[in-house]
């Protein structure tokens, strides 16, 4: 459907009052609506999904978006595209205000079926507040069809950013391993050996190594390496210098960290920070 056809199809929407309840909006026939959310620092939303596709837009603060197999740390000016039915959660790394567009599933099906992140174009960034004004009652409803058509044009043109695939870090069930893994997720630079961890967990190093292989399919050193790289990615995406990230996740030198990061992700860590 071209832009003119979209405008004709949407023209009836502007003839009626805009709904304000988020639940009503989700169940409405509106092709697209905008919503603004306020998140306090460190809030972690629960995994959920929508019948509509969602475009999560980081406008002034950093927002983290997680799906079942991807994670993006969105800097201001970036957006995450979440197709209909994709499970996801949103977290704030600081007190955050982020804006979302929700697109009706029949229209969203014309766009990418894969979750992705991309740069928010200046035009789309300008459309967002105009749509919000319409939905809070302060905007001109007559321009809604044109804003909606432009929104769809911009989403269709968006080029996804290259994904940085976080390494697989399996979660064990054994309580002793869980104690170790939770601690390393919190402090990836912890250098204790399995024998040293055994004193805290109440098991020998040999027993813990066997359990690691049985429950995660990885030995302890491989699991810890994956944990460290997974912890490094959001730090790099926030623009933290590579040397500091290397130290924070347990590497003695940036070169050693960079070599392992390249092997695991296929990218140089400097390539991640330079995107932001």
C-alpha positions as CSV (number, residue, x, y, z in Angstrom):
1,X,0.0,0.0,0.0
2,X,1.5,3.4,-1.0
3,X,1.5,6.5,1.1
4,X,-1.6,8.1,-0.6
5,X,-3.6,4.9,-0.1
6,X,-2.6,4.9,3.6
7,X,-3.8,8.4,4.0
8,X,-7.2,7.6,2.4
9,X,-7.6,4.5,4.5
10,X,-6.7,6.4,7.7
11,X,-8.8,9.5,7.1
12,X,-11.8,8.2,9.0
13,X,-9.8,8.0,12.2
14,X,-9.5,11.8,12.6
15,X,-13.3,12.2,12.5
16,X,-13.8,10.7,16.0
17,X,-12.3,11.6,19.4
18,X,-9.1,9.9,20.3
19,X,-9.2,7.4,23.2
20,X,-7.0,7.9,26.2
21,X,-7.0,4.7,28.2
22,X,-4.0,2.6,27.2
23,X,-6.1,-0.6,27.3
24,X,-8.7,1.0,25.1
25,X,-6.0,2.2,22.7
26,X,-4.6,-1.3,22.4
27,X,-8.0,-2.7,21.5
28,X,-9.0,0.1,19.2
29,X,-8.9,0.2,15.4
30,X,-6.4,3.1,15.4
31,X,-3.5,2.1,13.0
32,X,-0.9,3.7,15.3
33,X,-0.9,5.4,18.6
34,X,1.8,7.0,20.8
35,X,2.4,6.6,24.5
36,X,4.9,8.0,27.0
37,X,6.1,6.0,30.0
38,X,8.1,7.1,33.0
39,X,10.5,4.6,34.6
40,X,12.5,5.2,37.8
41,X,16.2,4.2,37.9
42,X,16.9,0.4,38.1
43,X,13.3,-0.6,37.4
44,X,13.1,-3.8,35.5
45,X,9.9,-4.5,33.7
46,X,8.5,-8.0,33.4
47,X,8.6,-10.0,30.2
48,X,5.4,-9.4,28.3
49,X,4.1,-9.1,24.7
50,X,1.4,-7.1,22.8
51,X,-0.9,-7.9,20.0
52,X,0.3,-4.7,18.4
53,X,3.9,-4.2,17.3
54,X,5.8,-1.7,19.4
55,X,8.6,0.8,18.6
56,X,10.4,1.7,21.8
57,X,12.1,5.1,21.4
58,X,14.9,6.4,23.7
59,X,14.6,10.1,23.5
60,X,16.6,11.7,26.3
61,X,17.8,8.8,28.5
62,X,19.3,5.3,28.1
63,X,16.7,2.5,28.0
64,X,17.5,-1.2,27.9
65,X,15.2,-3.5,25.9
66,X,15.4,-7.3,26.2
67,X,13.8,-10.0,24.2
68,X,14.3,-13.8,24.7
69,X,17.4,-13.8,22.5
70,X,18.5,-10.1,22.2
71,X,19.3,-7.2,24.3
72,X,19.7,-3.6,23.3
73,X,21.0,-0.7,25.3
74,X,19.3,2.2,23.5
75,X,21.0,5.5,23.6
76,X,19.0,8.7,23.0
77,X,18.1,8.7,19.3
78,X,17.8,4.9,19.0
79,X,14.7,2.8,18.8
80,X,13.9,-0.9,19.1
81,X,11.3,-2.5,16.8
82,X,9.3,-5.3,18.5
83,X,6.9,-7.2,16.1
84,X,3.5,-8.3,17.3
85,X,3.7,-11.1,19.9
86,X,7.4,-10.7,20.7
87,X,8.1,-11.2,24.4
88,X,10.2,-8.4,25.8
89,X,11.0,-6.3,28.9
90,X,12.1,-2.7,29.3
91,X,14.5,-1.5,32.0
92,X,15.7,2.0,33.0
93,X,19.4,2.5,33.8
94,X,18.5,5.9,35.2
95,X,15.3,7.9,35.8
96,X,13.9,7.6,32.3
97,X,11.1,8.8,30.0
98,X,10.7,6.8,26.9
99,X,8.1,7.0,24.1
100,X,6.5,4.1,22.2
101,X,4.5,3.8,19.0
102,X,2.1,0.9,18.9
103,X,1.2,-0.3,15.4
104,X,-1.8,-2.4,14.6
105,X,-0.8,-6.0,13.8
106,X,-2.2,-6.1,10.2
107,X,-0.1,-3.0,9.3
108,X,2.9,-4.1,11.3
109,X,3.0,-7.3,9.3
110,X,4.2,-5.3,6.3
111,X,7.4,-4.5,8.1
112,X,10.2,-6.6,9.5
113,X,9.1,-9.8,11.3
114,X,12.4,-9.7,13.3
115,X,13.1,-7.6,16.4
116,X,15.8,-5.0,15.6
117,X,17.3,-1.7,16.7
118,X,17.8,1.3,14.5
119,X,18.6,5.0,14.5
120,X,15.5,7.1,15.1
121,X,15.3,9.4,12.0
122,X,14.8,13.2,12.7
123,X,11.4,13.0,11.0
124,X,10.2,10.1,13.1
125,X,11.6,11.8,16.2
126,X,9.5,14.9,15.3
127,X,6.4,12.9,14.6
128,X,6.4,11.3,18.1
129,X,5.5,14.4,20.1
130,X,2.8,15.4,17.6
131,X,1.1,12.0,18.0
132,X,1.4,12.3,21.7
133,X,-0.4,15.7,21.6
134,X,-3.2,14.1,19.7
135,X,-3.7,11.4,22.2
136,X,-3.5,13.7,25.2
137,X,-6.2,15.9,23.6
138,X,-4.0,19.0,22.9
139,X,-3.2,18.2,19.3
140,X,-5.0,18.6,16.0
141,X,-6.7,15.3,15.1
142,X,-7.1,16.4,11.5
143,X,-3.4,15.8,10.8
144,X,-3.4,12.2,12.3
145,X,-3.7,10.5,8.9
146,X,-0.7,12.3,7.6
147,X,1.4,11.6,10.7
148,X,0.4,8.0,10.6
149,X,1.4,7.6,6.9
150,X,4.7,9.3,7.5
151,X,5.3,7.1,10.5
152,X,4.9,4.0,8.4
153,X,7.1,5.4,5.6
154,X,9.9,6.0,8.1
155,X,9.7,2.6,9.7
156,X,9.7,0.9,6.3
157,X,12.9,2.8,5.4
158,X,14.8,2.2,8.7
159,X,18.1,0.3,8.4
160,X,18.7,-2.0,11.4
161,X,21.8,-1.5,13.4
162,X,24.2,-4.5,13.5
163,X,23.2,-6.7,16.3
164,X,25.8,-7.6,19.0
165,X,24.8,-11.1,19.9
166,X,25.3,-11.6,23.6
167,X,26.9,-15.0,24.3
168,X,24.8,-17.8,25.8
169,X,25.1,-17.9,29.6
170,X,23.0,-20.8,30.8
171,X,21.4,-20.6,34.2
172,X,22.0,-23.7,36.4
173,X,19.4,-25.1,38.8
174,X,21.7,-26.5,41.5
175,X,21.6,-24.1,44.5
176,X,25.4,-24.3,44.9
177,X,26.0,-23.3,41.3
178,X,23.3,-20.7,41.5
179,X,25.1,-19.0,44.4
180,X,28.3,-18.8,42.3
181,X,26.6,-17.7,39.1
182,X,24.5,-15.0,40.8
183,X,27.7,-13.6,42.4
184,X,29.6,-13.6,39.1
185,X,26.7,-11.9,37.3
186,X,26.9,-9.2,40.0
187,X,30.7,-9.0,40.1
188,X,32.1,-10.5,36.8
189,X,35.6,-9.5,37.8
190,X,35.6,-11.9,40.7
191,X,38.7,-14.1,40.2
192,X,38.0,-16.9,42.7
193,X,38.8,-20.4,41.5
194,X,36.2,-23.2,41.8
195,X,38.1,-24.6,44.8
196,X,37.8,-21.2,46.5
197,X,34.1,-21.0,45.5
198,X,33.6,-24.5,47.0
199,X,34.3,-23.2,50.5
200,X,31.4,-20.8,50.1
201,X,29.1,-23.2,48.3
202,X,29.8,-26.3,50.4
203,X,31.2,-28.6,47.6
204,X,34.6,-29.5,46.2
205,X,36.0,-27.9,43.1
206,X,35.8,-31.2,41.3
207,X,32.1,-31.6,42.2
208,X,31.3,-28.1,41.1
209,X,33.1,-28.6,37.8
210,X,31.1,-31.7,37.1
211,X,27.9,-29.9,37.9
212,X,28.8,-27.0,35.6
213,X,29.2,-29.4,32.7
214,X,26.0,-31.3,33.5
215,X,23.8,-28.3,34.0
216,X,25.2,-25.7,31.6
217,X,27.0,-27.8,29.0
218,X,30.1,-25.7,29.7
219,X,33.1,-25.9,32.0
220,X,33.5,-23.2,34.7
221,X,36.1,-21.2,32.8
222,X,34.0,-21.1,29.6
223,X,30.9,-20.1,31.6
224,X,32.7,-17.3,33.4
225,X,34.1,-16.0,30.1
226,X,30.6,-15.9,28.6
227,X,29.4,-14.1,31.7
228,X,32.1,-11.5,31.4
229,X,31.5,-10.8,27.8
230,X,27.7,-10.6,28.4
231,X,28.4,-8.1,31.2
232,X,30.8,-6.1,28.9
233,X,28.3,-5.5,26.1
234,X,25.9,-3.1,27.9
235,X,28.8,-1.2,29.4
236,X,30.3,-0.7,25.9
237,X,26.9,0.3,24.6
238,X,26.7,3.0,27.2
239,X,30.0,4.4,25.9
240,X,32.2,3.3,28.8
241,X,35.9,3.3,27.6
242,X,37.2,-0.1,26.6
243,X,40.1,-0.1,29.1
244,X,37.6,0.5,32.0
245,X,35.2,-2.1,30.8
246,X,38.1,-4.7,30.5
247,X,39.0,-4.0,34.1
248,X,35.4,-4.0,35.4
249,X,34.7,-7.5,33.9
250,X,38.0,-9.1,35.1
251,X,40.6,-8.7,32.4
252,X,44.2,-7.5,33.1
253,X,44.6,-5.7,29.8
254,X,42.5,-4.2,27.1
255,X,44.2,-6.3,24.5
256,X,43.4,-9.6,26.2
257,X,39.8,-8.4,26.6
258,X,39.6,-7.3,23.0
259,X,40.9,-10.6,21.7
260,X,38.3,-12.7,23.6
261,X,35.5,-10.2,22.8
262,X,36.3,-10.5,19.0
263,X,36.4,-14.3,19.3
264,X,33.0,-14.4,21.0
265,X,31.1,-11.6,19.2
266,X,32.9,-11.2,15.9
267,X,33.3,-7.5,16.7
268,X,36.0,-5.2,18.2
269,X,34.9,-3.6,21.4
270,X,35.9,-0.2,20.0
271,X,33.4,-0.8,17.2
272,X,30.6,-1.0,19.9
273,X,31.6,2.2,21.7
274,X,32.0,4.1,18.4
275,X,28.4,3.5,17.5
276,X,27.4,5.7,20.4
